[in-house]
Amino acid sequence: MAKQHISFTLNGQKVETLVEPRELLIHVLREQLGQTGSHIGCDTSHCGACTVDLNGKSVKACTILAVQANDGEVLTVEGLAKDGELHPVQEGFMQEHGLQCGFCTPGMLLRAYRFLQENPNPTEEEIRWGMSGNLCRCTGYQNIIKAVQYAAKKMQSA
Amino acid sequence: MIPGAFEYHAPTTLAEAVSLLKEYGDEGKVLAGGHSLLPMMKLRFAEPSHLIDLNGIDELRGIREENGVIHIGAMTTENELIASQLLWDKCPLIPEAAKLIADPQVRNKGTIGGDIAHGDPGNDHPAIMMATDASFVLHGPDGERVVPANGFFLGTYFTLLEPEEILKEIQVPVFPRNTGYAYSKLKRKTGDFATAAAAVVLQLDGDICTKINITLTNVGPTALKAEEAEQLLTGKVITEDLINQAAEKAMAICDPAEDLRGDVEYKTHMAGEMTRRAIRQSLDRARGN
């Protein structure tokens, strides 16, 4: 099948590549563009390890075709820190021990990043609801919730 | 996992999409949110040679009210349903049920039209559509037809949609005053399909139930309408005893498939319990409690 030319903005930078229509966004990010922060967990859109931001919304990149990102804007964990400064959600996961093995963390960070734009001052219940598309096999949920609360507080005071 | 090879089409108008579908016939498949179709393609359960992506068609999105009827574009996402104040005001069962579907990321992609047109008995909107007396606008090469939700679902992955038709819009009458509603869904975890679920919409005149719809999710080859249970309660003052009798009648039409969510007996029993809960909550809401 003929490859298609696509271009999109990835972490603020314009990227171009050739893809087969059947290639999923997660594969193109990881294998063609070298951005291996987003992980493939279940590969069935359940676990959320592949969560990225596409056009201002959290999506699971294992269930989006790369061609669907054409002309779009994609943010991955590689784009969260700015000028060597961790993003508040990253700082929160570090300070509150929001990760154990770390496999789910990039997806958790990207979902937390978008969730806090949608709801800057959430209750604990709203955080659990907002983060419910991301699974942690270490089951470290308590500290993940605390990490999101930390980030919310930090972003409010900024 | 990567789907089999296909040619990708991204039409920007409905007319263009329908002509592509006509051109490719059985080889073509339309893509809505992709959270049912892409997993099936990754597993090679579906292998279309032409994929027609509806995401670029603006005329398929949006929610508006006209003459007491709410029009919902088929490509409206679950999260857009949840964010719609119009729906919360005029037909709150739809956003309330949407909150029980999948998870935040999937709800950003998953659409009401895809959930309906896919014909999966595990999907939630079919029962909701039947409970709200919704109709579907089907757009084909020779024009449009409007069909009621009740009767649209013919079997698992099998609906009234012709191969060259696209579900364009969902039309739902605004809830009259004194309407009670509920969707009771039992699921094992966030994102799971229902083990069993029941949707109820009823109207009260004083204490008398003048109309009631009772529909069930994932306990048969399609969403089911519990007509005998409805007939039992219509025109009556609904008592706890009648609720139990209605639940028995709902259980009698269940024909669930055994799977990891439970065996036939358990799922049927849960369908009865979901029916009881949905009727009770609907009554409370209709009475303004």
Chai-1 contact restraints between the chains, C-beta under 6 A:
chainA,res_idxA,chainB,res_idxB,connection_type,confidence,min_distance_angstrom,max_distance_angstrom,comment,restraint_id
A,M1,B,A5,contact,1.0,0.0,6.0,A-B,restraint_1
A,P21,B,Y8,contact,1.0,0.0,6.0,A-B,restraint_2
A,R22,B,I2,contact,1.0,0.0,6.0,A-B,restraint_3
A,R22,B,P3,contact,1.0,0.0,6.0,A-B,restraint_4
A,R22,B,A5,contact,1.0,0.0,6.0,A-B,restraint_5
A,D43,B,M1,contact,1.0,0.0,6.0,A-B,restraint_6
A,T44,B,P39,contact,1.0,0.0,6.0,A-B,restraint_7
A,S45,B,H35,contact,1.0,0.0,6.0,A-B,restraint_8
A,T51,B,Q105,contact,1.0,0.0,6.0,A-B,restraint_9
A,K57,B,N108,contact,1.0,0.0,6.0,A-B,restraint_10
A,S58,B,Q105,contact,1.0,0.0,6.0,A-B,restraint_11
A,V59,B,Q105,contact,1.0,0.0,6.0,A-B,restraint_12
A,V59,B,N108,contact,1.0,0.0,6.0,A-B,restraint_13
A,K60,B,Q105,contact,1.0,0.0,6.0,A-B,restraint_14
A,T63,B,G34,contact,1.0,0.0,6.0,A-B,restraint_15
A,T63,B,H35,contact,1.0,0.0,6.0,A-B,restraint_16
A,T63,B,L38,contact,1.0,0.0,6.0,A-B,restraint_17
A,V67,B,Y8,contact,1.0,0.0,6.0,A-B,restraint_18
A,S132,B,D103,contact,1.0,0.0,6.0,A-B,restraint_19
A,S132,B,T190,contact,1.0,0.0,6.0,A-B,restraint_20
A,G133,B,D103,contact,1.0,0.0,6.0,A-B,restraint_21
A,G133,B,P104,contact,1.0,0.0,6.0,A-B,restraint_22
A,G133,B,Q105,contact,1.0,0.0,6.0,A-B,restraint_23
